[in-house]
């Protein structure tokens, strides 16, 4: 027969109380303090593991590979032409609703931060993107260059093989010296696509002192090892 909740609670209290039969108040308090200390250590450990896990999600700072893309009406451009600006490079599919929303966000950032040296770039690489990119830029009313390139160039840039799964858009944030600081994982994550997270990362790159960006971050990373 199943015991009632009231009976279970009563039996649990009795069982716990028996653990302290014949024990002094000093012994009970001592054990309580030890238990509290043990739980505190567990909390510190869990926090440390969580922090370490979060910190390992960011890829190592590295030089951005070159990528060529064609902007309708302007011809071929190179990523390296934008050296000296903080670049938000998005690899997109013109048929992707998430990419369309991301382009709206980048247009806002371009309007707000362009005067401070920020530059957004969309590069499409889906099938027939060479035929679709002009309409995409017009429909999304982008305020920055939107071009297209080959799938092979994009996968090589991202370090993804032809058989790997990935999501779009893929967002890469590059400092004024051409170093990649942030790149969404191949399968994406919620944090990397949040507007406030993207904005804070762009602001951090815009605020870096000239000539000390990459060196300072490499020194900081090395000191934590």
Residue pairs with C-beta under 8 A, 6 or more apart in sequence:
3 11
20 28
57 185
57 189
58 181
58 182
59 180
59 182
59 183
60 221
61 179
61 180
61 181
61 214
61 217
61 218
61 221
62 179
62 180
63 178
63 179
63 180
64 79
64 89
64 157
64 172
64 174
64 178
64 179
64 180
65 156
65 157
66 78
66 79
66 80
67 78
67 79
67 123
67 149
67 153
67 154
67 157
68 76
68 77
68 78
68 79
68 149
68 153
69 76
69 77
69 79
69 121
69 123
69 147
69 148
69 149
69 153
70 76
70 77
70 130
70 147
70 148
70 149
71 77
71 145
71 146
71 147
72 133
72 134
72 137
72 147
73 134
74 145
77 145
77 147
79 87
79 89
79 121
79 174
80 178
82 119
82 121
83 176
83 177
83 178
84 117
84 176
85 117
85 118
85 119
85 176
86 117
86 118
86 119
86 173
86 174
86 175
86 176
86 202
86 205
86 206
87 118
87 119
87 120
87 121
87 172
87 173
87 174
88 106
88 109
88 118
88 119
88 120
88 121
88 171
88 172
88 173
88 174
88 198
88 202
89 121
89 123
89 171
89 172
89 173
89 174
90 99
90 102
90 103
90 106
90 120
90 121
90 122
90 123
90 169
90 170
90 171
90 172
91 123
91 124
91 125
91 154
91 157
91 158
91 168
91 169
91 170
91 172
92 99
92 102
92 103
92 122
92 123
92 124
92 125
92 126
92 168
92 169
93 99
93 124
93 125
93 126
93 129
93 168
94 124
94 126
94 129
94 132
94 133
94 135
94 136
95 126
95 132
96 126
96 168
96 169
98 168
98 169
98 193
99 122
99 168
99 169
100 136
100 139
100 140
102 169
102 171
102 193
103 122
103 136
103 140
103 142
103 146
104 140
105 195
105 198
106 120
106 122
106 142
106 144
107 120
107 140
107 141
107 142
107 143
107 144
109 118
109 120
109 198
109 199
109 202
110 118
110 119
110 120
110 143
110 144
111 143
113 202
113 206
114 143
116 206
117 176
117 206
118 202
118 206
119 144
120 144
121 144
121 145
121 146
121 147
122 137
122 142
122 144
122 145
122 146
122 147
123 146
123 147
123 148
123 149
123 154
124 132
124 133
124 136
124 146
124 147
124 148
124 149
125 148
125 149
125 150
125 151
125 153
125 154
126 132
129 148
130 148
133 146
133 147
133 148
136 146
137 146
140 146
154 170
155 161
155 162
155 164
157 172
158 166
158 170
158 183
158 186
160 166
160 186
164 186
165 186
165 187
166 186
166 187
167 184
167 186
167 187
167 188
169 184
170 183
170 184
170 186
171 182
171 183
171 184
171 192
171 193
171 198
172 180
172 182
172 183
172 184
173 180
173 181
173 182
173 183
173 198
173 201
173 202
173 205
174 180
174 181
175 181
175 205
175 208
175 213
175 214
176 205
176 208
176 210
176 213
177 213
177 214
179 213
179 214
181 201
181 205
181 217
182 192
182 201
184 192
184 193
185 192
191 197
192 198
205 213
208 216
209 216
